[in-house]
Amino acid sequence: MPRRFDSFLTQTTVISRTAPLGRVVNVTQETWRLADDPQTVAPHAETLATGHTASEAADLARSAAMALPRHGFHKPSGAWWGADDTRFHRFVVHAGRRRRAAGVVVASGLVGLALAALLSRRRARRRPPGQA
């Protein structure tokens, strides 16, 4: 592996790689320009696939890396990498982020507010005339 790619591979992935076995996983492509310093420039991250088994995701990451002129596997980071003339790409296989939980909390809160507003309007209509 060319020495100049080491600085890109040793950067901490922007995605958490820890998850229990048996979960569906995703593949994310992290891209830097070769002129960038990966310690100061965050990668452009793009999700390539979601909801695959670990084996399928690894095959996809390997295929994506092998499509580039220079490519390989970086064992310490567990990521496939590939480079062309101007960009360096790292393909990370990881467990998906769970954003649904936050959405459920927000939706539940909105439903609760709507029900509270409906109940208060209903109570206001039932009051006999002359009572405030």
C-alpha positions as CSV (number, residue, x, y, z in Angstrom):
1,M,0.0,0.0,0.0
2,P,1.4,3.4,-0.9
3,R,2.6,5.3,2.1
4,R,0.8,8.5,1.2
5,F,-2.6,6.8,1.8
6,D,-1.8,5.9,5.4
7,S,-3.0,9.2,6.7
8,F,-6.4,8.7,5.2
9,L,-6.8,5.2,6.6
10,T,-5.7,5.9,10.1
11,Q,-8.4,8.5,10.6
12,T,-11.3,7.5,12.9
13,T,-14.3,6.6,10.9
14,V,-17.2,9.0,11.2
15,I,-19.5,6.0,11.7
16,S,-19.6,3.8,14.8
17,R,-18.3,0.3,13.9
18,T,-19.6,-1.3,17.1
19,A,-22.9,-3.3,17.0
20,P,-24.2,-6.7,18.1
21,L,-24.0,-9.5,15.6
22,G,-27.0,-10.3,13.5
23,R,-27.9,-6.7,12.7
24,V,-28.3,-5.4,9.2
25,V,-25.4,-3.2,8.1
26,N,-24.7,-0.3,5.7
27,V,-21.9,0.7,3.5
28,T,-20.6,4.3,3.6
29,Q,-18.1,5.8,1.2
30,E,-15.9,8.5,2.7
31,T,-14.1,10.6,0.1
32,W,-11.2,13.1,0.4
33,R,-9.2,14.9,-2.3
34,L,-5.6,13.6,-2.3
35,A,-4.5,17.2,-1.6
36,D,-6.5,17.3,1.6
37,D,-5.1,16.7,5.0
38,P,-7.5,14.1,6.6
39,Q,-6.6,15.3,10.1
40,T,-8.1,18.8,9.3
41,V,-10.6,18.1,6.5
42,A,-13.7,16.0,7.2
43,P,-14.5,13.5,4.5
44,H,-17.5,13.7,2.2
45,A,-19.7,10.8,3.4
46,E,-22.2,9.1,1.2
47,T,-24.3,6.0,2.0
48,L,-23.9,3.4,-0.8
49,A,-26.2,0.7,0.6
50,T,-28.5,0.1,3.6
51,G,-30.1,-2.9,5.2
52,H,-27.8,-5.6,4.0
53,T,-26.2,-8.6,5.7
54,A,-22.6,-8.1,6.8
55,S,-21.4,-10.5,4.0
56,E,-23.3,-8.6,1.3
57,A,-22.1,-5.2,2.6
58,A,-18.5,-6.4,2.6
59,D,-18.8,-7.7,-0.9
60,L,-20.3,-4.4,-2.1
61,A,-17.5,-2.4,-0.4
62,R,-14.8,-4.6,-1.9
63,S,-16.4,-4.3,-5.4
64,A,-16.6,-0.6,-5.1
65,A,-12.9,-0.3,-4.1
66,M,-11.8,-2.7,-6.8
67,A,-13.5,-0.5,-9.5
68,L,-10.8,2.1,-8.8
69,P,-7.3,2.0,-10.4
70,R,-5.5,1.6,-7.0
71,H,-7.3,-0.3,-4.2
72,G,-6.8,-2.5,-1.2
73,F,-8.0,-3.5,2.3
74,H,-6.7,-1.8,5.4
75,K,-6.8,-4.5,8.1
76,P,-6.4,-2.2,11.2
77,S,-9.4,0.0,10.3
78,G,-11.3,-2.8,8.6
79,A,-12.1,-0.7,5.6
80,W,-11.6,-1.2,1.8
81,W,-10.0,1.7,0.1
82,G,-9.5,2.9,-3.5
83,A,-7.9,5.9,-5.2
84,D,-8.0,7.5,-8.6
85,D,-5.9,10.4,-9.8
86,T,-7.5,13.1,-7.6
87,R,-9.5,11.4,-4.8
88,F,-9.1,8.9,-2.1
89,H,-12.2,6.8,-1.1
90,R,-12.7,4.6,2.0
91,F,-15.6,2.2,2.1
92,V,-16.8,1.5,5.6
93,V,-19.1,-1.4,6.5
94,H,-21.0,-0.4,9.7
95,A,-24.3,-0.9,11.6
96,G,-26.9,1.6,10.7
97,R,-27.8,4.6,12.7
98,R,-31.1,4.5,14.4
99,R,-32.8,7.8,13.7
100,R,-36.3,6.4,14.0
101,A,-36.2,6.6,17.8
102,A,-35.9,10.4,17.7
103,G,-38.7,10.6,15.1
104,V,-41.0,8.5,17.3
105,V,-40.4,10.7,20.3
106,V,-41.1,13.9,18.3
107,A,-44.2,12.4,16.7
108,S,-45.5,11.1,20.1
109,G,-45.0,14.6,21.6
110,L,-47.0,16.2,18.7
111,V,-49.8,13.7,19.1
112,G,-49.9,14.4,22.8
113,L,-50.1,18.2,22.2
114,A,-52.9,17.7,19.7
115,L,-54.9,15.5,22.1
116,A,-54.5,18.0,24.9
117,A,-55.7,20.8,22.6
118,L,-58.7,18.8,21.5
119,L,-59.6,17.9,25.1
120,S,-59.4,21.5,26.3
121,R,-61.6,22.7,23.4
122,R,-64.1,19.9,24.2
123,R,-64.2,20.9,27.9
124,A,-64.7,24.5,27.0
125,R,-67.8,23.7,24.9
126,R,-69.4,21.6,27.7
127,R,-69.4,24.4,30.3
128,P,-72.8,25.8,31.0
129,P,-73.4,29.4,29.9
130,G,-72.4,32.0,32.5
131,Q,-69.4,30.1,33.8
132,A,-65.9,31.1,32.8
